[in-house]
Structures are given as C-alpha cells and as structure tokens.
Amino acid sequence: MVAFGFAGAVSKGANAAWPLFGAGMLAFFPVLQALVGSFGAAAKSKGPKTGALYSKLAILLGVTWCAYPAIWAISEGGQR
C-alpha cells in the first residue's frame, strides 16, 4: 500500500499516478478487513475495556484513511 502510494506520488503524469493510487487503495482493503475482523476479535477477547478502546482507535483510523483519497485527489492528484 505504501509502496504504491510512494510510486504514485513520484510518478510523472496522471496516467501513472491515478492507477498507482488506485492500487494502493485496493491494497488497503485487507488491512481494513484485519482491523475489523481478526484484530478486533482479539482485542475484545482481552476484556471489555480493551475491546472498547480498540474499537474507537479502529474507527479513528478508518475515518482518517477514508478521508485520504479525497485529500489526495485535491492536492497531488489534482495537480497532474
């Protein structure tokens, strides 16, 4: 995910940057799946406080990363 993002940021032109950006976003879906699925279950098994804290942090990470495509399109992607 990070490698695709870096390659998209340093590439020249929209024909390379946008597909690389899209590949990076696709690579993030398994990360989100792990955050919600197996990691969440493991945190909840440690106790209710740990599970609640993990849920809050996972939501914060998810919201932040869902805002990233819009920010990238306005800044990096919009300059191509």
PDB file with one MODEL, atoms N, CA, C and O in Angstrom:
MODEL        1
ATOM      1  N   MET A   1       0.836  -1.179   0.000  1.00  0.00           N
ATOM      2  CA  MET A   1       0.000   0.000   0.000  1.00  0.00           C
ATOM      3  C   MET A   1       0.882   1.243   0.000  1.00  0.00           C
ATOM      4  O   MET A   1       0.683   2.153  -0.805  1.00  0.00           O
ATOM      5  N   VAL A   2       1.843   1.278   0.894  1.00  0.00           N
ATOM      6  CA  VAL A   2       2.733   2.434   0.987  1.00  0.00           C
ATOM      7  C   VAL A   2       3.600   2.550  -0.265  1.00  0.00           C
ATOM      8  O   VAL A   2       3.837   3.652  -0.759  1.00  0.00           O
ATOM      9  N   ALA A   3       4.065   1.424  -0.772  1.00  0.00           N
ATOM     10  CA  ALA A   3       4.899   1.451  -1.979  1.00  0.00           C
ATOM     11  C   ALA A   3       4.127   1.989  -3.177  1.00  0.00           C
ATOM     12  O   ALA A   3       4.662   2.782  -3.952  1.00  0.00           O
ATOM     13  N   PHE A   4       2.863   1.563  -3.338  1.00  0.00           N
ATOM     14  CA  PHE A   4       2.043   2.100  -4.420  1.00  0.00           C
ATOM     15  C   PHE A   4       1.817   3.605  -4.242  1.00  0.00           C
ATOM     16  O   PHE A   4       1.872   4.362  -5.210  1.00  0.00           O
ATOM     17  N   GLY A   5       1.568   4.027  -3.019  1.00  0.00           N
ATOM     18  CA  GLY A   5       1.371   5.447  -2.749  1.00  0.00           C
ATOM     19  C   GLY A   5       2.604   6.265  -3.072  1.00  0.00           C
ATOM     20  O   GLY A   5       2.504   7.339  -3.666  1.00  0.00           O
ATOM     21  N   PHE A   6       3.760   5.767  -2.686  1.00  0.00           N
ATOM     22  CA  PHE A   6       5.004   6.470  -2.990  1.00  0.00           C
ATOM     23  C   PHE A   6       5.242   6.533  -4.491  1.00  0.00           C
ATOM     24  O   PHE A   6       5.605   7.580  -5.026  1.00  0.00           O
ATOM     25  N   ALA A   7       5.034   5.408  -5.168  1.00  0.00           N
ATOM     26  CA  ALA A   7       5.232   5.387  -6.621  1.00  0.00           C
ATOM     27  C   ALA A   7       4.282   6.358  -7.317  1.00  0.00           C
ATOM     28  O   ALA A   7       4.671   7.024  -8.276  1.00  0.00           O
ATOM     29  N   GLY A   8       3.049   6.441  -6.843  1.00  0.00           N
ATOM     30  CA  GLY A   8       2.099   7.391  -7.424  1.00  0.00           C
ATOM     31  C   GLY A   8       2.488   8.830  -7.160  1.00  0.00           C
ATOM     32  O   GLY A   8       2.261   9.700  -8.001  1.00  0.00           O
ATOM     33  N   ALA A   9       3.071   9.093  -6.001  1.00  0.00           N
ATOM     34  CA  ALA A   9       3.455  10.461  -5.659  1.00  0.00           C
ATOM     35  C   ALA A   9       4.649  10.941  -6.477  1.00  0.00           C
ATOM     36  O   ALA A   9       4.712  12.117  -6.836  1.00  0.00           O
ATOM     37  N   VAL A  10       5.589  10.061  -6.775  1.00  0.00           N
ATOM     38  CA  VAL A  10       6.787  10.481  -7.503  1.00  0.00           C
ATOM     39  C   VAL A  10       6.664  10.305  -9.012  1.00  0.00           C
ATOM     40  O   VAL A  10       7.541  10.743  -9.757  1.00  0.00           O
ATOM     41  N   SER A  11       5.592   9.673  -9.471  1.00  0.00           N
ATOM     42  CA  SER A  11       5.438   9.458 -10.905  1.00  0.00           C
ATOM     43  C   SER A  11       5.057  10.762 -11.597  1.00  0.00           C
ATOM     44  O   SER A  11       4.538  11.694 -10.983  1.00  0.00           O
ATOM     45  N   LYS A  12       5.328  10.792 -12.864  1.00  0.00           N
ATOM     46  CA  LYS A  12       5.007  11.958 -13.681  1.00  0.00           C
ATOM     47  C   LYS A  12       3.747  11.678 -14.482  1.00  0.00           C
ATOM     48  O   LYS A  12       3.678  10.685 -15.206  1.00  0.00           O
ATOM     49  N   GLY A  13       2.769  12.529 -14.360  1.00  0.00           N
ATOM     50  CA  GLY A  13       1.573  12.414 -15.179  1.00  0.00           C
ATOM     51  C   GLY A  13       0.469  11.586 -14.542  1.00  0.00           C
ATOM     52  O   GLY A  13       0.711  10.689 -13.733  1.00  0.00           O
ATOM     53  N   ALA A  14      -0.748  11.922 -14.938  1.00  0.00           N
ATOM     54  CA  ALA A  14      -1.936  11.277 -14.373  1.00  0.00           C
ATOM     55  C   ALA A  14      -2.081   9.834 -14.829  1.00  0.00           C
ATOM     56  O   ALA A  14      -2.690   9.030 -14.124  1.00  0.00           O
ATOM     57  N   ASN A  15      -1.536   9.487 -15.988  1.00  0.00           N
ATOM     58  CA  ASN A  15      -1.675   8.116 -16.488  1.00  0.00           C
ATOM     59  C   ASN A  15      -0.967   7.111 -15.605  1.00  0.00           C
ATOM     60  O   ASN A  15      -1.326   5.934 -15.612  1.00  0.00           O
ATOM     61  N   ALA A  16       0.015   7.533 -14.854  1.00  0.00           N
ATOM     62  CA  ALA A  16       0.705   6.643 -13.923  1.00  0.00           C
ATOM     63  C   ALA A  16       0.220   6.854 -12.493  1.00  0.00           C
ATOM     64  O   ALA A  16       0.046   5.889 -11.749  1.00  0.00           O
ATOM     65  N   ALA A  17       0.002   8.098 -12.107  1.00  0.00           N
ATOM     66  CA  ALA A  17      -0.317   8.407 -10.708  1.00  0.00           C
ATOM     67  C   ALA A  17      -1.668   7.839 -10.280  1.00  0.00           C
ATOM     68  O   ALA A  17      -1.766   7.231  -9.214  1.00  0.00           O
ATOM     69  N   TRP A  18      -2.685   8.020 -11.071  1.00  0.00           N
ATOM     70  CA  TRP A  18      -4.028   7.567 -10.668  1.00  0.00           C
ATOM     71  C   TRP A  18      -4.138   6.052 -10.579  1.00  0.00           C
ATOM     72  O   TRP A  18      -4.710   5.557  -9.608  1.00  0.00           O
ATOM     73  N   PRO A  19      -3.619   5.286 -11.541  1.00  0.00           N
ATOM     74  CA  PRO A  19      -3.674   3.826 -11.376  1.00  0.00           C
ATOM     75  C   PRO A  19      -2.874   3.331 -10.166  1.00  0.00           C
ATOM     76  O   PRO A  19      -3.307   2.417  -9.465  1.00  0.00           O
ATOM     77  N   LEU A  20      -1.714   3.934  -9.925  1.00  0.00           N
ATOM     78  CA  LEU A  20      -0.932   3.541  -8.757  1.00  0.00           C
ATOM     79  C   LEU A  20      -1.663   3.899  -7.468  1.00  0.00           C
ATOM     80  O   LEU A  20      -1.637   3.133  -6.504  1.00  0.00           O
ATOM     81  N   PHE A  21      -2.303   5.040  -7.450  1.00  0.00           N
ATOM     82  CA  PHE A  21      -3.108   5.429  -6.296  1.00  0.00           C
ATOM     83  C   PHE A  21      -4.237   4.422  -6.066  1.00  0.00           C
ATOM     84  O   PHE A  21      -4.486   4.004  -4.935  1.00  0.00           O
ATOM     85  N   GLY A  22      -4.913   4.040  -7.148  1.00  0.00           N
ATOM     86  CA  GLY A  22      -5.989   3.062  -7.045  1.00  0.00           C
ATOM     87  C   GLY A  22      -5.489   1.715  -6.526  1.00  0.00           C
ATOM     88  O   GLY A  22      -6.159   1.070  -5.719  1.00  0.00           O
ATOM     89  N   ALA A  23      -4.328   1.295  -6.984  1.00  0.00           N
ATOM     90  CA  ALA A  23      -3.753   0.036  -6.498  1.00  0.00           C
ATOM     91  C   ALA A  23      -3.434   0.123  -5.010  1.00  0.00           C
ATOM     92  O   ALA A  23      -3.622  -0.844  -4.272  1.00  0.00           O
ATOM     93  N   GLY A  24      -2.954   1.274  -4.574  1.00  0.00           N
ATOM     94  CA  GLY A  24      -2.692   1.468  -3.154  1.00  0.00           C
ATOM     95  C   GLY A  24      -3.954   1.407  -2.322  1.00  0.00           C
ATOM     96  O   GLY A  24      -3.952   0.853  -1.223  1.00  0.00           O
ATOM     97  N   MET A  25      -5.034   1.973  -2.838  1.00  0.00           N
ATOM     98  CA  MET A  25      -6.308   1.918  -2.113  1.00  0.00           C
ATOM     99  C   MET A  25      -6.842   0.485  -2.056  1.00  0.00           C
ATOM    100  O   MET A  25      -7.391   0.068  -1.036  1.00  0.00           O
ATOM    101  N   LEU A  26      -6.683  -0.262  -3.140  1.00  0.00           N
ATOM    102  CA  LEU A  26      -7.107  -1.670  -3.131  1.00  0.00           C
ATOM    103  C   LEU A  26      -6.287  -2.485  -2.130  1.00  0.00           C
ATOM    104  O   LEU A  26      -6.806  -3.396  -1.486  1.00  0.00           O
ATOM    105  N   ALA A  27      -5.013  -2.150  -2.009  1.00  0.00           N
ATOM    106  CA  ALA A  27      -4.157  -2.860  -1.053  1.00  0.00           C
ATOM    107  C   ALA A  27      -4.535  -2.541   0.388  1.00  0.00           C
ATOM    108  O   ALA A  27      -4.154  -3.277   1.298  1.00  0.00           O
ATOM    109  N   PHE A  28      -5.274  -1.463   0.614  1.00  0.00           N
ATOM    110  CA  PHE A  28      -5.672  -1.113   1.979  1.00  0.00           C
ATOM    111  C   PHE A  28      -6.879  -1.917   2.452  1.00  0.00           C
ATOM    112  O   PHE A  28      -7.089  -2.043   3.659  1.00  0.00           O
ATOM    113  N   PHE A  29      -7.669  -2.457   1.549  1.00  0.00           N
ATOM    114  CA  PHE A  29      -8.859  -3.209   1.962  1.00  0.00           C
ATOM    115  C   PHE A  29      -8.541  -4.407   2.851  1.00  0.00           C
ATOM    116  O   PHE A  29      -9.258  -4.620   3.828  1.00  0.00           O
ATOM    117  N   PRO A  30      -7.507  -5.202   2.571  1.00  0.00           N
ATOM    118  CA  PRO A  30      -7.180  -6.285   3.509  1.00  0.00           C
ATOM    119  C   PRO A  30      -6.775  -5.767   4.898  1.00  0.00           C
ATOM    120  O   PRO A  30      -7.028  -6.420   5.911  1.00  0.00           O
ATOM    121  N   VAL A  31      -6.154  -4.605   4.929  1.00  0.00           N
ATOM    122  CA  VAL A  31      -5.792  -4.011   6.225  1.00  0.00           C
ATOM    123  C   VAL A  31      -7.059  -3.661   7.001  1.00  0.00           C
ATOM    124  O   VAL A  31      -7.165  -3.960   8.190  1.00  0.00           O
ATOM    125  N   LEU A  32      -8.014  -3.030   6.331  1.00  0.00           N
ATOM    126  CA  LEU A  32      -9.282  -2.721   6.997  1.00  0.00           C
ATOM    127  C   LEU A  32     -10.008  -3.987   7.444  1.00  0.00           C
ATOM    128  O   LEU A  32     -10.591  -4.028   8.528  1.00  0.00           O
ATOM    129  N   GLN A  33      -9.969  -5.005   6.612  1.00  0.00           N
ATOM    130  CA  GLN A  33     -10.621  -6.263   6.967  1.00  0.00           C
ATOM    131  C   GLN A  33      -9.985  -6.864   8.218  1.00  0.00           C
ATOM    132  O   GLN A  33     -10.695  -7.368   9.088  1.00  0.00           O
ATOM    133  N   ALA A  34      -8.672  -6.817   8.316  1.00  0.00           N
ATOM    134  CA  ALA A  34      -7.992  -7.333   9.506  1.00  0.00           C
ATOM    135  C   ALA A  34      -8.314  -6.491  10.737  1.00  0.00           C
ATOM    136  O   ALA A  34      -8.499  -7.026  11.829  1.00  0.00           O
ATOM    137  N   LEU A  35      -8.381  -5.168  10.557  1.00  0.00           N
ATOM    138  CA  LEU A  35      -8.706  -4.286  11.683  1.00  0.00           C
ATOM    139  C   LEU A  35     -10.084  -4.590  12.244  1.00  0.00           C
ATOM    140  O   LEU A  35     -10.274  -4.633  13.459  1.00  0.00           O
ATOM    141  N   VAL A  36     -11.033  -4.799  11.363  1.00  0.00           N
ATOM    142  CA  VAL A  36     -12.411  -5.043  11.798  1.00  0.00           C
ATOM    143  C   VAL A  36     -12.593  -6.487  12.236  1.00  0.00           C
ATOM    144  O   VAL A  36     -13.314  -6.756  13.196  1.00  0.00           O
ATOM    145  N   GLY A  37     -11.960  -7.405  11.556  1.00  0.00           N
ATOM    146  CA  GLY A  37     -12.174  -8.822  11.802  1.00  0.00           C
ATOM    147  C   GLY A  37     -11.309  -9.396  12.907  1.00  0.00           C
ATOM    148  O   GLY A  37     -11.639  -9.288  14.088  1.00  0.00           O
ATOM    149  N   SER A  38     -10.215  -9.998  12.522  1.00  0.00           N
ATOM    150  CA  SER A  38      -9.409 -10.769  13.469  1.00  0.00           C
ATOM    151  C   SER A  38      -8.774  -9.919  14.565  1.00  0.00           C
ATOM    152  O   SER A  38      -8.720 -10.350  15.717  1.00  0.00           O
ATOM    153  N   PHE A  39      -8.297  -8.734  14.236  1.00  0.00           N
ATOM    154  CA  PHE A  39      -7.689  -7.888  15.270  1.00  0.00           C
ATOM    155  C   PHE A  39      -8.735  -7.422  16.271  1.00  0.00           C
ATOM    156  O   PHE A  39      -8.475  -7.375  17.473  1.00  0.00           O
ATOM    157  N   GLY A  40      -9.909  -7.080  15.780  1.00  0.00           N
ATOM    158  CA  GLY A  40     -10.995  -6.656  16.657  1.00  0.00           C
ATOM    159  C   GLY A  40     -11.429  -7.766  17.590  1.00  0.00           C
ATOM    160  O   GLY A  40     -11.673  -7.530  18.774  1.00  0.00           O
ATOM    161  N   ALA A  41     -11.526  -8.973  17.065  1.00  0.00           N
ATOM    162  CA  ALA A  41     -11.909 -10.116  17.901  1.00  0.00           C
ATOM    163  C   ALA A  41     -10.854 -10.389  18.962  1.00  0.00           C
ATOM    164  O   ALA A  41     -11.191 -10.704  20.103  1.00  0.00           O
ATOM    165  N   ALA A  42      -9.591 -10.272  18.600  1.00  0.00           N
ATOM    166  CA  ALA A  42      -8.518 -10.489  19.570  1.00  0.00           C
ATOM    167  C   ALA A  42      -8.554  -9.435  20.671  1.00  0.00           C
ATOM    168  O   ALA A  42      -8.336  -9.757  21.839  1.00  0.00           O
ATOM    169  N   ALA A  43      -8.825  -8.191  20.317  1.00  0.00           N
ATOM    170  CA  ALA A  43      -8.899  -7.124  21.322  1.00  0.00           C
ATOM    171  C   ALA A  43     -10.079  -7.342  22.262  1.00  0.00           C
ATOM    172  O   ALA A  43      -9.960  -7.148  23.472  1.00  0.00           O
ATOM    173  N   LYS A  44     -11.210  -7.743  21.707  1.00  0.00           N
ATOM    174  CA  LYS A  44     -12.394  -7.966  22.533  1.00  0.00           C
ATOM    175  C   LYS A  44     -12.205  -9.152  23.479  1.00  0.00           C
ATOM    176  O   LYS A  44     -12.799  -9.186  24.557  1.00  0.00           O
ATOM    177  N   SER A  45     -11.389 -10.114  23.083  1.00  0.00           N
ATOM    178  CA  SER A  45     -11.150 -11.270  23.949  1.00  0.00           C
ATOM    179  C   SER A  45     -10.298 -10.908  25.162  1.00  0.00           C
ATOM    180  O   SER A  45     -10.252 -11.666  26.131  1.00  0.00           O
ATOM    181  N   LYS A  46      -9.629  -9.766  25.120  1.00  0.00           N
ATOM    182  CA  LYS A  46      -8.797  -9.318  26.237  1.00  0.00           C
ATOM    183  C   LYS A  46      -9.614  -8.625  27.319  1.00  0.00           C
ATOM    184  O   LYS A  46      -9.109  -8.383  28.416  1.00  0.00           O
ATOM    185  N   GLY A  47     -10.854  -8.307  27.028  1.00  0.00           N
ATOM    186  CA  GLY A  47     -11.712  -7.667  28.013  1.00  0.00           C
ATOM    187  C   GLY A  47     -12.524  -6.552  27.391  1.00  0.00           C
ATOM    188  O   GLY A  47     -12.207  -6.088  26.296  1.00  0.00           O
ATOM    189  N   PRO A  48     -13.583  -6.110  28.087  1.00  0.00           N
ATOM    190  CA  PRO A  48     -14.465  -5.080  27.514  1.00  0.00           C
ATOM    191  C   PRO A  48     -13.784  -3.716  27.357  1.00  0.00           C
ATOM    192  O   PRO A  48     -14.056  -3.007  26.389  1.00  0.00           O
ATOM    193  N   LYS A  49     -12.919  -3.344  28.274  1.00  0.00           N
ATOM    194  CA  LYS A  49     -12.250  -2.039  28.149  1.00  0.00           C
ATOM    195  C   LYS A  49     -11.280  -2.039  26.967  1.00  0.00           C
ATOM    196  O   LYS A  49     -11.214  -1.077  26.202  1.00  0.00           O
ATOM    197  N   THR A  50     -10.548  -3.107  26.834  1.00  0.00           N
ATOM    198  CA  THR A  50      -9.606  -3.219  25.711  1.00  0.00           C
ATOM    199  C   THR A  50     -10.363  -3.242  24.384  1.00  0.00           C
ATOM    200  O   THR A  50      -9.955  -2.598  23.418  1.00  0.00           O
ATOM    201  N   GLY A  51     -11.455  -3.980  24.346  1.00  0.00           N
ATOM    202  CA  GLY A  51     -12.261  -4.044  23.135  1.00  0.00           C
ATOM    203  C   GLY A  51     -12.854  -2.702  22.766  1.00  0.00           C
ATOM    204  O   GLY A  51     -12.895  -2.339  21.590  1.00  0.00           O
ATOM    205  N   ALA A  52     -13.320  -1.954  23.774  1.00  0.00           N
ATOM    206  CA  ALA A  52     -13.909  -0.632  23.517  1.00  0.00           C
ATOM    207  C   ALA A  52     -12.843   0.343  23.021  1.00  0.00           C
ATOM    208  O   ALA A  52     -13.090   1.106  22.087  1.00  0.00           O
ATOM    209  N   LEU A  53     -11.669   0.324  23.632  1.00  0.00           N
ATOM    210  CA  LEU A  53     -10.587   1.207  23.192  1.00  0.00           C
ATOM    211  C   LEU A  53     -10.156   0.854  21.777  1.00  0.00           C
ATOM    212  O   LEU A  53      -9.955   1.738  20.944  1.00  0.00           O
ATOM    213  N   TYR A  54     -10.015  -0.422  21.510  1.00  0.00           N
ATOM    214  CA  TYR A  54      -9.636  -0.845  20.166  1.00  0.00           C
ATOM    215  C   TYR A  54     -10.661  -0.391  19.135  1.00  0.00           C
ATOM    216  O   TYR A  54     -10.296   0.086  18.060  1.00  0.00           O
ATOM    217  N   SER A  55     -11.932  -0.537  19.457  1.00  0.00           N
ATOM    218  CA  SER A  55     -12.983  -0.120  18.520  1.00  0.00           C
ATOM    219  C   SER A  55     -12.885   1.363  18.210  1.00  0.00           C
ATOM    220  O   SER A  55     -13.018   1.762  17.053  1.00  0.00           O
ATOM    221  N   LYS A  56     -12.654   2.182  19.219  1.00  0.00           N
ATOM    222  CA  LYS A  56     -12.521   3.629  18.994  1.00  0.00           C
ATOM    223  C   LYS A  56     -11.324   3.941  18.109  1.00  0.00           C
ATOM    224  O   LYS A  56     -11.419   4.756  17.191  1.00  0.00           O
ATOM    225  N   LEU A  57     -10.197   3.293  18.386  1.00  0.00           N
ATOM    226  CA  LEU A  57      -8.999   3.542  17.597  1.00  0.00           C
ATOM    227  C   LEU A  57      -9.148   3.032  16.158  1.00  0.00           C
ATOM    228  O   LEU A  57      -8.660   3.664  15.220  1.00  0.00           O
ATOM    229  N   ALA A  58      -9.815   1.902  15.989  1.00  0.00           N
ATOM    230  CA  ALA A  58     -10.031   1.368  14.643  1.00  0.00           C
ATOM    231  C   ALA A  58     -10.942   2.294  13.838  1.00  0.00           C
ATOM    232  O   ALA A  58     -10.720   2.497  12.644  1.00  0.00           O
ATOM    233  N   ILE A  59     -11.954   2.852  14.477  1.00  0.00           N
ATOM    234  CA  ILE A  59     -12.847   3.799  13.792  1.00  0.00           C
ATOM    235  C   ILE A  59     -12.078   5.056  13.406  1.00  0.00           C
ATOM    236  O   ILE A  59     -12.234   5.559  12.293  1.00  0.00           O
ATOM    237  N   LEU A  60     -11.252   5.565  14.312  1.00  0.00           N
ATOM    238  CA  LEU A  60     -10.442   6.746  14.015  1.00  0.00           C
ATOM    239  C   LEU A  60      -9.533   6.493  12.815  1.00  0.00           C
ATOM    240  O   LEU A  60      -9.432   7.332  11.920  1.00  0.00           O
ATOM    241  N   LEU A  61      -8.876   5.343  12.799  1.00  0.00           N
ATOM    242  CA  LEU A  61      -8.006   5.005  11.679  1.00  0.00           C
ATOM    243  C   LEU A  61      -8.807   4.871  10.389  1.00  0.00           C
ATOM    244  O   LEU A  61      -8.391   5.372   9.344  1.00  0.00           O
ATOM    245  N   GLY A  62      -9.946   4.200  10.457  1.00  0.00           N
ATOM    246  CA  GLY A  62     -10.776   4.021   9.264  1.00  0.00           C
ATOM    247  C   GLY A  62     -11.276   5.332   8.693  1.00  0.00           C
ATOM    248  O   GLY A  62     -11.246   5.529   7.479  1.00  0.00           O
ATOM    249  N   VAL A  63     -11.736   6.233   9.550  1.00  0.00           N
ATOM    250  CA  VAL A  63     -12.231   7.538   9.092  1.00  0.00           C
ATOM    251  C   VAL A  63     -11.094   8.347   8.485  1.00  0.00           C
ATOM    252  O   VAL A  63     -11.261   8.979   7.442  1.00  0.00           O
ATOM    253  N   THR A  64      -9.947   8.325   9.138  1.00  0.00           N
ATOM    254  CA  THR A  64      -8.791   9.063   8.620  1.00  0.00           C
ATOM    255  C   THR A  64      -8.393   8.552   7.244  1.00  0.00           C
ATOM    256  O   THR A  64      -8.148   9.343   6.332  1.00  0.00           O
ATOM    257  N   TRP A  65      -8.328   7.232   7.090  1.00  0.00           N
ATOM    258  CA  TRP A  65      -7.930   6.677   5.813  1.00  0.00           C
ATOM    259  C   TRP A  65      -9.001   6.815   4.750  1.00  0.00           C
ATOM    260  O   TRP A  65      -8.681   6.824   3.561  1.00  0.00           O
ATOM    261  N   CYS A  66     -10.246   6.920   5.135  1.00  0.00           N
ATOM    262  CA  CYS A  66     -11.299   7.148   4.142  1.00  0.00           C
ATOM    263  C   CYS A  66     -11.292   8.591   3.650  1.00  0.00           C
ATOM    264  O   CYS A  66     -11.760   8.867   2.545  1.00  0.00           O
ATOM    265  N   ALA A  67     -10.774   9.505   4.446  1.00  0.00           N
ATOM    266  CA  ALA A  67     -10.644  10.897   4.028  1.00  0.00           C
ATOM    267  C   ALA A  67      -9.438  11.084   3.109  1.00  0.00           C
ATOM    268  O   ALA A  67      -9.388  12.038   2.333  1.00  0.00           O
ATOM    269  N   TYR A  68      -8.483  10.189   3.197  1.00  0.00           N
ATOM    270  CA  TYR A  68      -7.248  10.322   2.428  1.00  0.00           C
ATOM    271  C   TYR A  68      -7.468  10.407   0.914  1.00  0.00           C
ATOM    272  O   TYR A  68      -6.855  11.263   0.275  1.00  0.00           O
ATOM    273  N   PRO A  69      -8.317   9.556   0.303  1.00  0.00           N
ATOM    274  CA  PRO A  69      -8.486   9.668  -1.156  1.00  0.00           C
ATOM    275  C   PRO A  69      -8.969  11.041  -1.607  1.00  0.00           C
ATOM    276  O   PRO A  69      -8.512  11.552  -2.629  1.00  0.00           O
ATOM    277  N   ALA A  70      -9.884  11.641  -0.860  1.00  0.00           N
ATOM    278  CA  ALA A  70     -10.374  12.974  -1.240  1.00  0.00           C
ATOM    279  C   ALA A  70      -9.263  14.010  -1.116  1.00  0.00           C
ATOM    280  O   ALA A  70      -9.116  14.875  -1.980  1.00  0.00           O
ATOM    281  N   ILE A  71      -8.501  13.924  -0.067  1.00  0.00           N
ATOM    282  CA  ILE A  71      -7.398  14.879   0.132  1.00  0.00           C
ATOM    283  C   ILE A  71      -6.348  14.702  -0.957  1.00  0.00           C
ATOM    284  O   ILE A  71      -5.843  15.685  -1.501  1.00  0.00           O
ATOM    285  N   TRP A  72      -6.015  13.449  -1.277  1.00  0.00           N
ATOM    286  CA  TRP A  72      -5.028  13.200  -2.316  1.00  0.00           C
ATOM    287  C   TRP A  72      -5.507  13.712  -3.667  1.00  0.00           C
ATOM    288  O   TRP A  72      -4.726  14.290  -4.423  1.00  0.00           O
ATOM    289  N   ALA A  73      -6.786  13.504  -3.977  1.00  0.00           N
ATOM    290  CA  ALA A  73      -7.315  13.927  -5.273  1.00  0.00           C
ATOM    291  C   ALA A  73      -7.262  15.446  -5.412  1.00  0.00           C
ATOM    292  O   ALA A  73      -7.032  15.959  -6.507  1.00  0.00           O
ATOM    293  N   ILE A  74      -7.470  16.160  -4.322  1.00  0.00           N
ATOM    294  CA  ILE A  74      -7.427  17.621  -4.369  1.00  0.00           C
ATOM    295  C   ILE A  74      -6.006  18.126  -4.478  1.00  0.00           C
ATOM    296  O   ILE A  74      -5.745  19.079  -5.212  1.00  0.00           O
ATOM    297  N   SER A  75      -5.088  17.511  -3.767  1.00  0.00           N
ATOM    298  CA  SER A  75      -3.702  18.012  -3.750  1.00  0.00           C
ATOM    299  C   SER A  75      -2.855  17.361  -4.837  1.00  0.00           C
ATOM    300  O   SER A  75      -2.667  17.947  -5.904  1.00  0.00           O
ATOM    301  N   GLU A  76      -2.346  16.174  -4.587  1.00  0.00           N
ATOM    302  CA  GLU A  76      -1.455  15.501  -5.536  1.00  0.00           C
ATOM    303  C   GLU A  76      -2.142  15.165  -6.858  1.00  0.00           C
ATOM    304  O   GLU A  76      -1.637  15.498  -7.930  1.00  0.00           O
ATOM    305  N   GLY A  77      -3.278  14.514  -6.777  1.00  0.00           N
ATOM    306  CA  GLY A  77      -3.970  14.067  -7.990  1.00  0.00           C
ATOM    307  C   GLY A  77      -4.506  15.198  -8.838  1.00  0.00           C
ATOM    308  O   GLY A  77      -4.564  15.078 -10.061  1.00  0.00           O
ATOM    309  N   GLY A  78      -4.896  16.288  -8.216  1.00  0.00           N
ATOM    310  CA  GLY A  78      -5.438  17.417  -8.959  1.00  0.00           C
ATOM    311  C   GLY A  78      -4.394  18.232  -9.684  1.00  0.00           C
ATOM    312  O   GLY A  78      -4.733  19.030 -10.558  1.00  0.00           O
ATOM    313  N   GLN A  79      -3.136  18.051  -9.344  1.00  0.00           N
ATOM    314  CA  GLN A  79      -2.050  18.810  -9.969  1.00  0.00           C
ATOM    315  C   GLN A  79      -1.475  18.116 -11.186  1.00  0.00           C
ATOM    316  O   GLN A  79      -0.504  18.596 -11.770  1.00  0.00           O
ATOM    317  N   ARG A  80      -2.047  17.013 -11.570  1.00  0.00           N
ATOM    318  CA  ARG A  80      -1.480  16.223 -12.677  1.00  0.00           C
ATOM    319  C   ARG A  80      -2.137  16.588 -13.982  1.00  0.00           C
ATOM    320  O   ARG A  80      -1.793  16.029 -15.024  1.00  0.00           O
TER     321      ARG A  80
ENDMDL
END
